[in-house]
Amino acid sequence: MTDWIDIGTLADIPQRGARTVQLPGEKEIAVFRTSDDHVFALVNECPHKKGPLSQGIVHGHAVACPLHNWTIALRNGEAQGNDEGCTPTIAVKRDGDRILIARPDALKAAA
């Protein structure tokens, strides 16, 4: 059974943008909203040079890293094109207009 953390509403995330969430003892998480209101969450690091993906440009269901323009698929965290690497994803669900992310395993054990 997955524990979920309520991180706010859909309106808290700009369309084609992101916001970040910092959970104790975890890497920063970037939560993205696409132009068609899909929501995705990734660890906020490009697999290339650890660039902050939350500062990248969202286009379709991907984000371009602001450091070197690598394109990362929001659905699975994989680098696109000839680039190789993967950013960890975090499960997301919506409950009405509320956005929830899956609680990382490290926090489950401490709870």
Secondary structure as GFF3:
##gff-version 3
##sequence-region A 1 111
A	DSSP	beta_strand	4	9	.	.	.	ID=ss1
A	DSSP	three_ten_helix	10	12	.	.	.	ID=ss2
A	DSSP	beta_strand	17	21	.	.	.	ID=ss3
A	DSSP	beta_strand	29	33	.	.	.	ID=ss4
A	DSSP	beta_strand	39	43	.	.	.	ID=ss5
A	DSSP	three_ten_helix	53	55	.	.	.	ID=ss6
A	DSSP	beta_strand	57	59	.	.	.	ID=ss7
A	DSSP	beta_strand	62	64	.	.	.	ID=ss8
A	DSSP	beta_strand	71	73	.	.	.	ID=ss9
A	DSSP	beta_strand	89	90	.	.	.	ID=ss10
A	DSSP	beta_strand	92	95	.	.	.	ID=ss11
A	DSSP	beta_strand	98	102	.	.	.	ID=ss12
A	DSSP	alpha_helix	105	110	.	.	.	ID=ss13
###
